[in-house]
C-alpha cells in the first residue's frame, strides 16, 4: 500500500521520548452498520479496510435482532447480521514497516540510551531508575554481556551512575557525563573503580534518563554541556553551559553559555557536540530553529555555520547535520551547505533524526518516524538510512526499519550499534 508523509517538527527537546501507538483511522467501505440478516448472528465481515464513517478501529455494527459478530479484525465491512445486534469488535492495528535483515545480534536491556564501540567491544547504558544507570559491555560478535560499572559495584562512586550518558573514549579509558553534566567520570578498561575528573555546582534537571552526544574530547581537554540551571533571581530563566576541563582532571572552565528567554522554551539548548584537532563543533536547538556552531580550541568567539541541524557528525572536511528529513553537509570552511539527502515527502515517513554517525565514507542517520499507509497513521516507528557522506541529493538506503525509539548510535568497520530504548541494543552490519 502506498504511504504518505506526515511532516515532523524540526525541533524536539533532547529529553523527549517517543510514545508509540498505532492508530488505524479507516478507509474504504463504510462499516457503520451491518447488513440485515435472517435473524441469526451475523458472520464476521471480510478482512478489508476500515469504514470511513466509523471511529478508528471499529468493526461493523449489527442491525436490530440477535447479536451479530462484528467486522473482521482488520476492520472490514460487517457480515450479514441478525436484528438488534451489538456493535462489531475492533479493527486491525497497523504496524510499522519492518526490515531487520541487517541485524546481526540483539542485546536485551531496558532503558538503553547511549552506546559506544571501542575496538571490538560495545559499551552501552541501561537505565534502572532516574538516578541509577548501569554501564554494560559485550565483546563482538558473541561475547557475554557484563556490567562494566554500576552503583552496586562501586557504592562509594554511586553518583557516577546518576543519569549516566554521552560515552566517549581515549587512552584506554571510558569517559561519561553524570548528574546531567554536573560531573564527568572516567574508568579504565582494565578495571578498577571510576574516577571523578571534573564537577560543577548548581541545580540541574536536564534529563532523568540521560542523553547522548553531550561530551567531546579534543586533544588534552574535555568539553561538555551542563544544564538547565536556574538563573539567579529569575523565576523562569535557565542557562545551559559548555565547560572545558583537562582530560586527566582539574577545575572546569566555562566556555560559553545560553539562557532561555524567560517566556517560551529555552532559546537554545545544546544537543550535540564533537571535536577535531582545531575546533569544537556543536548544535543548538531552539523552539523554531536549530543551528550548527564552530568554536576554535585555541580561543576566540564561536561562529555559526550556514547549516541547520540538531544532531551532528564530522568528516575530515565537513559537518553533517540532521534537519528533519534532510541530512545536510556543511564544509568546515564555512561555505554553503548541500543536502546529502532529502527524503521525498511521498515516501511514507515524517522524520526527526536523533543521531548520526560517519564511518568508512558513509553516513548513517537514525530517525523517529511517523508513517501513513493509505489513511492509517502509524506512530512510534523508526528507521536507519545511509548513503555516501560525499553524496548530494542521494536516494538513501533503508538499512533498518521497525518500531521503537532509537537514541544512541556508534560505528566500527564491522558493526553499527544502535540503542532501542525500550528493548536494548541492536548490532547491525553497516
Secondary structure, DSSP 8 states (H G I E B T S, - for coil): --EEE----S---TT------EEE---SS--SB-EE-SSS------S----SSS-TTB--B--BSS------TT-----EE-SB--B--B--------B-TTEEEEEE-TTEEEEEEETTEEEEEEEEETTEEEEEEEETTT---EEEE-TTT-GGGGGGGSS-EEEEEETTEEEEEEGGGTEEEEEETT----EEEEE--S---S-TT--SS-EEEETTEEEEEEEEEE-TT-SS-EEEEEEEEETT----EEEEEEE--SSSS-S-EEEEEEE-SSEEEEEEE-SS-EEEEEEETTS---EE-S---SEEEE-SSEEEEEETTEEEEEETT----EEEEE--TTSSEEEEEEEEEEETTEEEEEEEEEEEETTEEEEEEEEEEEEETT-SS---EEEEEEES-EEEEEEETTEEEEEETTTEEEEE--
